[in-house]
Amino acid sequence: MAATDINAPAVGPSGIRPKHLTVGRVGLYLALTLAAIFFLAPLYVMIVTSLKSMDEIRQGNVIALPEAASLAAWTRAWAEACTGLRCEGIQVGFWNSVRILIPSLIVSIMAGSIVGYVLSYWKFRGSELFYGLLLFGAFVPYQIIIYPLIRVFSTIGLYGSLPAIVVIHTVLGLPIMVLIFRNFYSTLPSELFKAARIDGAGFFALYWYVLLPISKPIFVVALILQVTGIWNDFLLGLIFGGSENMPMTVQLNNIVATFQGEVEFNTNMAATMLTAIVPLAVYFVSGRWFVRGITQGAVKG
């Protein structure tokens, strides 16, 4: 049996020697802790305020825990709060947002992945110019094209309808989707494409059976970006959605910005949390895949 050096530093179960706690590491942990407190403090205030009664809120201690936590404000925000002339709560806007999100999400991501695939492996004459124009579109402020879009959709009879807002989100999201998919596919070995072509794979077979199975990380990156952008949108939903298709953010503004009667801060906070719950859930569920997509070339170049 080999002798063991009792003076050797201890080795953990993973076989990696533990690092010493340095000044730099302490500073890093401190900075991360302060950053976490900075970003989580508003969320904490919103949650505890939504659980308090108005009498308790009037005491002015915004960081105190509720004496008797209640979900009454959440119920009122979901089903009873006035979002205009109707007092049906924010649930109407929630389902409108879902109806806007799902088709916009599917069409924009699938179209972006296919165009990015074409620009990576099936290049044609002028493909670089086409890609440059798409990339330019990603950085054009959409506010400057709102009026022309209003005129176009009014002319074809789609203004103020669900298809109008879906088309708007799909078209405006396409440049960034093409960018991240094209950059991701460009990092893959070209031998993968050549081997599939030798085996007889065509355009759609190569995309469906070769690229899609290895594209989960980049699809999650696209999912998070699109869910965040579409769900949190206010201006486009307000202008193009029409009165029957107003998303959750527009109805939240109608609840919070009311100046009639008493301002119910607990209901406002509950409505805000209900509006943010979908993007937060997507981030929590898909966080590790998002990091993998970023490290594998999602935002390269």
N, C-alpha and C positions, 0 to 999 in steps of 0.2 A: 504494500500500500504506500502510495507516494505521500511524502510529508506535506503538511499544510502549513503555510506561512500565517501565523496568527496575527502578524502585523499588517497583512494585506487588507486593503479596504473591502468592506462587505459588498457582495454582489446580490442584487435582487433576484426574484424568481424568474424574471425575463432574461437574465444573463447580462443585463446592462448595469454598469456601475452608476449609482445615483450621483447626480451632479451636486456640487456644493452650492449653497445659497449665497449668491454674490449680490453686490450692491445693484448691479444692473438688472438682475432678475427680480429683486425686490421692487425696484423702480417700475419694471414692466408690469408686475402684478398690481402695483398701486395704481398705475395709469389705467389698466384694464378695469379695475374695480371702480374707479371714478367715472370712467366712460359708461359702464353698466348702470351705475346709479343715475347718471345724467339722463340716459335714455329711458330707464325704467320708472323714474320718479313720476313723470306725467301719467304713465299707464296706471301706476298705483293710485294716484289721486283720482283718476277717472273711475276706477273700480270701486274704491271705498265710498266715493260720493254717490255712485249709482245705488249703493246698498243702504244709504242713509235716508231718513225722513227729512222733509223740509224744515221741521223744527230743529232738528239736529244740525242741518247745514247752516242755518242762520246763526249758530253759535260761532262760526267763523274759523274753526279749527279744521283746515282742509286735510291735514295729514293724520288726524286721529282716526282710529278704527271705529266702525259703527257700534253704537251701544246695543242696538237690536237690529241685526242685519235682516233686510227684507228684499225680496225680488219683485215687489209691487211696481217699482219704477220700470223694470225690464218688461213686465207684462203690459204696462201702460204704453211704453214706447213701441212695443211690437204690434199691439192690436187696437190702441185707443188714441194715440197721439194725433193731433190735427196736422196734416201736411198740406193745408190749403183749405178748400171748402169741404173736404172730406176728412173725417176723423176715424180712419181705419188703421192707423198706425203705420209703421214703416214696413210692414210685411208686404204691402203692395209693391213698393219700390224694390224689395228684395227679390221677388219673383220676376219683376221686370229686368233687373240686373242679371238674373240667371238666364233669362231668355235672350238677352243681348250677348252675354258672355260665351255661352256654349257654342253657338254657330260661328261667332267671330274667332274664338280660340281654335276650333278645329280647322277652319278654312285657312286662316293665316299661317298656322304652324305647318300644316301639310303642304300648302303652296310654297312657303318659304323653304322647306326641306327639299322639295322637288326641284325648285329653281336653283338652290345652292348645290344640289347634286349635279344638275346639268352644267352649271358653270365650273364645276370641279373636274368632271370626267367626260363630258360630251360637249366640249368647247366648239363653237362655230365662229365664222367670220364676223367680227364685230362684237364678240362676247365680252371682251374687256371693256369696250365702250358702254355696252349695255349694263355691265356690273357697275361701272363708274357712275352712270346716271342713276341707278338704283341707290347707290351709296350716297349720292348727292341728295336724293329724296329723303334720306334718313335724317338729314340735318336742316331741312327746310322747315321753319316754324309753321305749324299747321294753321295758326291764326290768320296768316296772310292769304290762305286759300279758302277760308270759310265762306265768304260772300259768293265767289264763283261756284262753290259746291252747292250753296243754297239755290242759286239760279238753275243749275243743272238738274238737281233733284226736283225742283218745282216744275220744270219743263216736262220731265218724264213722269210726273205724278207720284213720286215716291217720298216727297218731303213730309216729315212728321210721322213716318211709319217705322215699324220694326226693321224691314229690309234696308231702309236708308241708314240707320245707325249701325247695323251689322256690316254693310258694305264700307262705311266710313272707317270703322275700326280695322277691318281686314286690309284695306288699301294702305292706311297709314302705318299699320304694323308690319307690312310686307318688307320694306327695305331693311329694317333691323333684323328680321327673321332670316332673310337671304344672307345678310352679312355674317351672322353667327354660324349658320349651317355651312356656308361656303368655306369659312375659315376652319371649321371643324373637319369637314371632309378633306380639305387640302392637307391636313396633318396625317391622314391615314396613308399607309404604304401604297404606292401605285401598283406594286406587284399583286395586291389583293384584287384590284380591278382587272388586271391583265389575266390573272389565273381564272377568274370567273368568266371572262370573255372567251378564253380558250375552251372552257368547259361548256360553252354554248349558251351562257346566260345573256338574255337580251336586256333592253332598257329597264323594263319594270321588274323582271326577275332579279336583276342585280340590285336594284333599289330595295325590293321587298325582302329578299332572302339573305342578302349579304350585308347591306348597310344598316337597315333598320334594327336588326338584333344587337348591333354594337353602338347604337346611337342613343341609348337610354339617357346618359348624362346630359347630352346636348338638348334632348327633348325636354328634360326637366328644367334646364336653364330657360328655354323658350317658353315653357309653361309658366314659370314664375314671373318672367318679364311681362308676358301678355296678360296674365291674370291681374297682376298689380296695375298695369296700365289701363286695362279696360274697366276693371271693377272700380278703381278709384277715380275714373274720369268724371268730371262735372260739366265742363263747357260743352263738349260734343253732345252729351246726353241731353243737356238743357236745350240746345239749338235744334238738333236733328231728331230727337226722340219723340217729340210731340207730347201732348198732355196725357195720352193713354200709355205711353212707354217710358215715362220718366224713371231713370234709374234710382237706386237707393241714395246716392250722394245728393241728388237734387232734392229728394224728399227730406233728407237729413237737414239740409240747409233751410227748408221751409219750417222745420220744427225748431231749430236752434235760433233762427233769425226772427221769430215771432215777437211782437212787442205788445200783444194784447193780453191783459190779465197778468197773473203772477208767472214769473220765469221759473219753471221747474228744473232746477239744475240736475237733480237726480235723473229725471227722465231724459234730459239732453245727453248726459253722460252715458246712460244705458243705450240710447239710440246710436251714439257714436261708436260704442263698443260693438253693437250688433252690426253696424256697417263695416267695421274693420275685421270682423271675425273670419271672413273667408280668406283674404290675403294672409292673415296671421296663421291660419290653419295650413295653408299651402306651404308657407315657409317652414313651419315646424315639422311637417311630414316629409318634405322634400329637401331639407337643408343639406344633408350629406351628399345627395346626388347633385345639388347645385354646385357645391365645392368641387366635386369631381369633374363636372362639366367645365368649370372655369379653368381648372388645371390642365384639362386635355384640349385646350385650344378654343374654347367657346368665344373668348373675346380677344383672341390673338389678332394682331395686325390691324 
